Amino acid sequence: MLVEREEHLDRLRRVQEAALAGRGQLALIEGPSATGRTQLLHAFADRAEAAGFRLLHALCSRPERTRAHGVVNQLLRYDTPPGHHTTARSVDELWTALLERSATSPLLIAVDDVQHADEPSLRMLLQLSHRLRSARTAIVFTDNTDVAPLSPQLRAELLRRPGLTRLKTAPLSETAVTALLAPRLGPETARRLTPHFHQATGGIPLLLTALADDWENGDDENIGPAYCLAALSCLHRGDEAALALARALAVLGPDADDDTVSALAGVPLEPSLRAMTTIGLLLPDTSLRHPEVRQAILDDLPPRELSALHRRAAALRYDGGAPAARVARHLLAAGRADEPWAVRVLLEAADQELLADRPDAAGVCLELAQRSSGDLSERAEILARLAHTEFQSDPATAARSLPQLLTADRAGRLRFAESALLIRHLLWHGRMTDAAEAITRLRTKAPAQTTAPGEESDLEQWLSWAHPPLARPARTPLPAPRRPGGATVVALRSEPWLERAAALAGELARDRQVVVERAEQVLWDLRLSRSAYWSEEAALLALLTLVHGDRADSAAEWCERLTLDAAERATPTWQAVFQAVRATIAVYQGDLAAAVEQGHLALDLLPAKSWGVAIGLPLSSLVVATTRMGRYDDALRHLSQAVPAAMYESWYGLPFLQARGIHHLATHHHRAALRDFLSCGELQRQWGVQDLGPLPWRAGAAEACIQLGNTDRAKQLVHEQLSRSGASGGRARGLALRLYAATCAPGRGLQLLNEALELLESAGDRFEQARVLGDMSRLYGEVGEQRRARMLFRQSLHVAKACGAQPLTQELLAGSTDAGTERQPLLPSHEGSVRELTGSEVRVASLAVMGYTNREIAARLYVTPSTVEQHLTRVYRKLKIQRRQDLPSFLWPNASKAG
C-alpha cells in the first residue's frame, strides 16, 4: 500500500485503540477535493468494524444543508430496521440514543463531507464530543478544504477541540501513483503509464482508479467513461462555485476568456480555478484538459439549464464583440434565437460557413434563423437561401422547402431573385404547373417594384433554352431612366450571372455561329459561389456553348477545372452535372470508355431521384457511348431508367431522344429511330426555334431514311440542315456532308467526304472520322484506287478500335475487300522510333499514310516531289520498313497537322 495511506491508517488505528479503552476520540480527515478522504475513511471503518465497532455513517451533501438535524437523524437511522426510526432534536436525545447503541459494542460515528452538514446537526455533534471522554466512541469527520464551510465559527470550534486528531490528505506524487498502479497493472506498465496518469488526474486517487479502469477496458491512454464519471463525482462533491465554473468552461469551449467565464458562471475565478486545477481537470490556460470530460459535463446538465447557459453565453459573446460564428455556435446549441440581433448573427455566420465550404454548418444556421425571424418576408428570403444551399448538396433535400416558398411567393413576399430561384428549382423537379403559376405571377408584378431593367427578359431568355414551353419571346428592354441633365441611371441587376446565362442560352438555343469567346470569358470570370444563385447555371451553359461551338478540347479542360472546384467546395450537385457534361464531351471526342466512366460517376455523385429533369444529360451520354461500344444491354438498361415526364418539355429531353434514336439505328429499328429524330425536330418547331436548334436532328433522321431506302427524303433533310444558319461549318456540317455523300456519285461523294473529314478532324470527333474514313475507303475502292482504299481502311479501322467502337470495327471489317490487313499489327514495335522523325518527316509520312501520292503531298506542303521522296526514304530507314504500305497507322492522327 501507499506510504501516505499507511501512515494515516496507523494514526487512525491509535484513535481506535483509545476509543476501545474508553477514551472517546474525535478525528478530522481534511484535504482538497477528492484527495482520498472518503477512501481513507472507508478503510478505517472496515478495520474498526472488524475490531468490533458498531458503525453509524452519514454522507453529507448540499441538500443536507436545508434539513435541520438531517445529519444526526441520518446517523441514527443507519442501522435501524425499517419502521423503527429514531430521531433526536437535542444533545440529550442524541446522547441517550447513542448510549443505547453502545451498550454492547463501541461506536464509530463517521460523517463524510462535513462541509455540507446542516448547522444544528454539526452543533449537536460538537457538543456531544464533550461527553466522549469516558465513552467507547470515536467520531471521524472528512472535510473538503476547497469548499467554504457552512459556519466558519463551528469549523473553528471543531479545530480547537482538545485531543482532535487531524489528518491532511494531498494529491499523490508520481512515486505514489506508480505504487498505486503497480498491483493492478504490473510494475513495468505502471512505471510507463505514471507520467500520463499523473498529468491526467493531478494525483487524485479517485480519478487514478477510474483511469486505470478505463485502461483495463481497452481505452489505452485515452479518457474513458469511468474517468468522466469520476470527474463528475469530484465536481458534484466539491464547491458549488467549482461546479458552476466547470459548466461555464464546458459551455464556452476552449477559446473562452476569463471575464466571460466568470460572468457566465457567476462566481469569482481564483478559488474555483485552484480547486479544479488540483484535481487535474484544467490546462494552464484554464481550459478543460479533456474533451471527453467537457462533453460529460454538458451531458450532465438538464436540457433546459443547458439551453439557458448557451443563450447567456451567446449574449456575452455578442456583447464582447466575438465573431459571428462563435456567437452562432451558442445560439444553435440553445436551439433558440430570440434576441433582436440573433437572426442577423446567424445569417452572417452562415455566410462565413459557406465561404469556408461548410454547407452543412451553414444550413443549420439558416434553419434556425428562418424559424426565429419574426418578419415573414425575411423568413421567405432566408428559406430561399437555405433551399439553394441544400440544392448544391442534394436537390431532393432542397425540395422540402418548395411548398413554403410557393406559399410565400403566392403571398407576394419573394423578391425577383428568390422568385427566379424558386422557378428554377420547380422546373428542375419537373413541377411544371407550379412553375408556370410562379412565372405568371412574376410577369404580372409591376417591373418597377420587382426587377431591374432586363432581369425579366434574362429569365425569359434562359427559359427559352432550358424550358421553352414556358417561355415567351423576350421583349426589348426599356431604355434606362435618365436623371435631370442627361445622366443615365445604371440599375444594377440582382442576378448578374443570370444575365450571362441568358446571353449564352440565346446563342446555344439558336445554334448560330457561336461566339465561343464570350463563353470562354464567362468561364474565366467565373468563380463558383454558394451565394450566387446562377453562377453554376452560367458555367453549364458556357461549357455547352463550347461543345456546340466545336471547342470540345477547351470545354474538356474547363470541365476538369470546374469539377475539381465543385469537389473542393463540397457541392455534389454541380460536381455531378459537370461530370455529366464531361461525359457528353467524351462522346463528341469519340472517347467512349471515358464517356461511360464519367456518366456513371455523375450518377454515383447524385442519386437518380435527385437529378430531376436533368437526368437526360448523363443518361444520353451513357446510351450513346454504350451503344457505339456494342453494349446494347447496358444501353437498354439506361433507356429503361424512369425519367420525369417533364423532361421532354425541357432541353434535357432532346439529347435523350437523340440518344434513343442512335440506339434504335444501331439495333436496326430504323422506323423507331426516325420517329425519335423527327420528335426532336417537332419539339424544336413547337418551341419556336427557327434555326438549326441545339441538336442536329436532321442528320440522324437522314441516316434513318437512308437505311429505309428513302434517299429523296434523306437528301431533303440534309439540304435543310446545310442551308440553316449556323450549319456552315463544324461538326454538324461534317455529319451532314457524310450523309450527303452517301446519296451522290462516287466522285462527288469523295469531295464531300474530304471536306467532312477536315471538319470532323477540326471538331475532334474521332468516331465520326472513322465512319468518314470507312466511307472514303469504300468509294476509292469503287473507283479503282485500291491502294488508297486500303490505306483509308487501315486508318478507319485504327480509329474505330481506338474509340472502342466494336460494332463499327466489325462493320468495317465486314465491308472491306482487304480485310486480311487486319491480321497485320496496327501498332508495330517501331512505334517508339517515330520520336526520331523530324517535323517535316512526320508531316510527309502522315499524308502518305492517308494515301496521297508524292505529287499530291508536294502540292499540299508546297515542296517538290523530289523533297517528298527524300523525306520518305529517311522515314523508311528510321522506322526500319521497306515500303509505303508498311507505314504505321498511328501516324494518321498527325495528318491534320500535316496541312
Secondary structure, 3 states (H helix, E strand, C coil): CCHHHHHHHHHHHHHHHHHHCCCCEEEEEEECCCCCHHHHHHHHHHHHHHCCCEEEEEECCHHHHHCCCHHHHHHHCCCCCCCCCCCCCCHHHHHHHHHHHCCCCCEEEEEECHHHCCHHHHHHHHHHHHHHHHCCEEEEEEEECCCCCCCHHHHHHHHCCCCEEEEECCCCCHHHHHHHHHHHHCHHHHHHHHHHHHHHHCCCHHHHHHHHHHHHHHHCCCCCHHHHHHHHHHHHHCCHHHHHHHHHHHHHCCCCCHHHHHHHHCCCHHHHHHHHHHCCCECCCCCECCHHHHHHHHHHCCHHHHHHHHHHHHHHHHHCCCCHHHHHHHHHHHCCCCCCCHHHHHHHHHHHHHHCCCHHHHHHHHHHHHHHCCCHHHHHHHHHHHHHHHHHHCHHHHHHHHHHHHHHHHCCCCCHHHHHHHHHHHHHCCCHHHHHHHHHHHHHCCHHHHCCCCHHHHHHHHHHHHCHHHCCCCCCCCCCCECCCCCECCCCCCCHHHHHHHHHHHHHHHCCCCCHHHHHHHHHHCCCCCCCCCHHHHHHHHHHHHHHCCCHHHHHHHHHHHHHHHHHCCCHHHHHHHHHHHHHHHHHHCCHHHHHHHHHHHHHHCCHHHHHHHHHHHHHHHHHHHHHCCCHHHHHHHHCCCCCHHHHHCCCHHHHHHHHHHHHHHCCCHHHHHHHHHHHHHHHHHCCCCCCCCCCHHHHHHHHHHHCCCHHHHHHHHHHHHHCCCCCCCHHHHHHHHHHHCCCCHHHHHHHHHHHHHHHHHHCCHHHHHHHHHHHHHHHHHCCCHHHHHHHHHHHHHHHHHHCCHHHHHHHHHHCCCHHHHHCCCCCHHHHHHHHCCHHHHHHHHHHHCCCCHHHHHHHHCCCHHHHHHHHHHHHHHHCCCCHHHCCHHHHHHCHHHC
